[in-house]
């Protein structure tokens, strides 16, 4: 089993709740996992993990958070080739365009997108969204 880093940015706590659900599930399934706020890890360090779970809410016109997360992800993007990447986040408007764009960036970088589509929650994650986060964690633990 390869080590997983769960890295997130959260403004209201919704995406942080999702990050905790992913990390808890990795550990419960017997995997090694470290949980980081995006401000606590560099793209270079993140690139050292074979498995990444990345969480960011939709901001503005359905884009990744631009102050911390987008610069981090832009730097990490070229280092994603051959990695397993799971995506999650919350949104308050729109139809999930930010997640579709993010998925495309991950696959274009040569990473394997885990769980097919990313897990998205409208506002606070409900039980269904948290269960999907747990499934991502279980999948990552088995890689």
N, C-alpha and C positions, 0 to 999 in steps of 0.2 A: 504494500500500500504506500502510495506516495503522499507526501505532506501537502496539505491544502492551506492556502491563505484566503481568508474572507476579508475583503477590503471594501469599505463603504464610506459614503458621505450622507449625512442626514441633517436636515434643517429642523424638522418637527419631531423626530423620533420614529416616524413610520418606517423608514428604510433601516434604521438601526434595529428595530424589532425584527425585521425580516433577516437581517444579518445574523442576529443572535439565534434565530430559528435554524438557519443553515449551519452555523458553527456547532450548535448543540447536537444537531442530527449527525454531523460528521463524527463527532466524538462518541455519541451513543452507538454508532455503527462500528466503533473500534478504530476509526481513522485518527490520524494526527492532524491537528488544526490549530491555526493561530488567527485571532481576530484583530483587525486593525481599523482604526479610523484612517481615512486617506491621508490626513495630516501627520500620521505617525509612521508612515512607511514611504520609502522612495520607490520610484519605478524600477531602479536597478535592483533593489532588494526583492521587490515583488517578482521580477523576472527570474529569480532563482527558484521559484516554486513551480513544480510541474502542473499543479492544479490551482486554479484561481476562481473564486466566487466574487464577482464584482457587483456592488450595489450602489445605485444612484437614482434619485428621483428625477422626474421630468421637471424642467425649469423653463421659464419664459415661453418661447414658441416651440415647446417640446424639444429641448436640447438638454444635454448633460449639464450639471451645475458647473458654471464657468469660472469661478474663482479658484477652486482647488481641484475638483475632480477632472474636469476637461484637460487642464494642463498635465496632470498625472497620467491620464489615459493616453493622451497624445504622445507622451514620452514612452509609455509602456507598449503602445500599439505595435511598433516595429519589432518588438521582442516576443510577440505572442506565438510565433510559428512553432507548431508541434505541441503546444500546451492545451490542456483541457480547461475550458472557460465556461462558467455558468454566470448568467446575468439575472439581476432582480432589481426592483425599485417600485416606488409609488408615484402616483400622479393625481392631479386634481382636476384636470380638464384634458380635452383632446381625445384621441383614440389609440394612443400607444405608438405614435409615429417615432418618438425618441427611441423606443426599444427596438423597433424594426431597423432603424438606422444604425443603432449600436450593434445589433446582431450582424449586420452586413459588414461593418468595420472589423469585427472580430473574425469572421470567416474569411474576409479578404486578406487579413493578416496571416492566415494559415493556421489558425487555432481550430480545435474541435469544439463546437458549441454543444455543451452538455445540457440535456433536458429539452432539446428542440428550441422552443420559444423561451424567452426569458419569463420570469414570474413577475407579473405586474399586479399591483393592488391600487384600487381607487381609494385615495385617502388612507385611513388606517387599515392595515391588513386584517382581513377577516379570517375565520378558521380555514376556509378553503385555500387562501393565499399562503397561510402559515404551513398548511399541509404540503403544498407544492414546494415551499422552501425546504421543508424537511426532506422531501423526496430528492431535491437537488443535493442536499447534504449526504444522504445515504448513497446516492450514485457516486458522488465525489469520493466518499470513503472507500468504495470498492475499486477504485482505479489504481 
